[in-house]
Amino acid sequence: MRSFVVTGVTNGLGNELIRLFHELNIGKLYLLGRKIHRIQSVVKSAKLYEVDFSKLDIDVLEKLMKDVFRKITNNDEVIFINCAGVVNPIEFVENITNDQLLTSFNVNLVWPCMLIKELVKEVQKKNCDFRIINISSGVAYKPLPGWSLYSTSKASINIFLETLAQEKRHYKIVSVDPGVMDTNMQREIRSVEKKDKEFKYLKDFREFKEKNLLVSPKEVANKILMTYVQNWKASNSYEKISMYNEE
Ligand SMILES: NC(=O)c1ccc[n+]([C@@H]2O[C@H](COP(=O)([O-])OP(=O)(O)OC[C@H]3O[C@@H](n4cnc5c(N)ncnc54)[C@H](OP(=O)(O)O)[C@@H]3O)[C@@H](O)[C@H]2O)c1
């Protein structure tokens, strides 16, 4: 039996992924997110956990992992998909507030690392196969003015996972750049209008939308399904989903 633990499922790519998994009935779904009840009617059989990743709460983490683990049985295959993410603030370093810094790192880095660490302990105990699909970004290794927090957190989780892959060579682990997708995150990027002069590349994102160049999250979800869930085609620790054709 397969068990999926997925974050970032209330919107965008994560939401498309779990709709697919639900339709195909390919495993048990454990879904984590803010105001998670919003998706109850979409994925009726899923187990939903209300978590706001901007707040670091070890008690909540431990309680929810205990509950998930109770349901995972020996020799299950566990697939963790880390899809939750925040891009804001898009701001020069000196203007970033401490709250923004903590939120960005908590959502993009700290919570997923803590979840992975707990999952590793449990899958070892239960002799489960383990797969991690980390939704990364093209800017993980590309410094852009204004994106210090987002890039730092995306790059850091990639290296965390590359290290884990060295420790546990039998796990299947990939960080994947999904491309520029037509989701709320892109809406947020386009709405940083007043900063056009400071961050010149922002106009490129607006042009992507105007010229209809954004990728649909549904298409990306399908590719992830075929590339890393139904099969395992990853040949690098970090790769772009655009290198795979939809089947
Ligand atoms: N869109 C792009 O062009 C693009 C490009 C490269 C990489 N990515 C990556 O792709 C992944 C999916 O992004 P997307 O484009 O689908 O973005 P999205 O539509 O904005 O969805 C982001 C998801 O993360 C969740 N999230 C954000 N803050 C949270 C918090 N504090 N606690 C719990 N959940 C939280 C959101 O929940 P709420 O519904 O509660 O807000 C939502 O489910 C992200 O990791 C992003 O970094 C996106």
The ligand as a Gaussian input file, in Angstrom:
#p B3LYP/6-31G(d) Opt

LIG

0 1
 N        4.183000      29.058000      -9.321000
 C        5.432000      29.048000      -9.802000
 O        5.718000      29.655000     -10.835000
 C        6.510000      28.281000      -9.084000
 C        7.794000      28.272000      -9.667000
 C        8.804000      27.553000      -9.041000
 C        8.527000      26.861000      -7.876000
 N        7.275000      26.900000      -7.318000
 C        7.057000      26.116000      -6.101000
 O        5.959000      25.258000      -6.308000
 C        5.308000      24.981000      -5.061000
 C        3.817000      25.179000      -5.220000
 O        3.597000      26.557000      -5.491000
 P        2.282000      27.089000      -6.221000
 O        2.742000      27.869000      -7.379000
 O        1.303000      25.984000      -6.408000
 O        1.819000      28.144000      -5.123000
 P        0.410000      28.466000      -4.442000
 O       -0.704000      28.272000      -5.392000
 O        0.628000      29.789000      -3.804000
 O        0.303000      27.327000      -3.312000
 C        1.170000      27.325000      -2.219000
 C        0.670000      26.323000      -1.199000
 O        1.489000      26.467000      -0.014000
 C        0.623000      26.647000       1.094000
 N        1.156000      27.477000       2.156000
 C        1.719000      28.703000       2.054000
 N        1.972000      29.186000       3.281000
 C        1.561000      28.249000       4.167000
 C        1.559000      28.177000       5.586000
 N        1.998000      29.173000       6.360000
 N        1.068000      27.049000       6.178000
 C        0.580000      26.048000       5.428000
 N        0.539000      26.066000       4.082000
 C        1.042000      27.151000       3.458000
 C       -0.594000      27.364000       0.504000
 O       -1.658000      27.286000       1.416000
 P       -2.847000      28.399000       1.460000
 O       -3.844000      27.923000       0.433000
 O       -3.358000      28.321000       2.858000
 O       -2.211000      29.725000       1.132000
 C       -0.785000      26.587000      -0.787000
 O       -1.463000      25.384000      -0.559000
 C        5.961000      25.910000      -4.034000
 O        6.885000      25.191000      -3.271000
 C        6.665000      26.951000      -4.899000
 O        7.781000      27.477000      -4.225000
 C        6.269000      27.592000      -7.901000

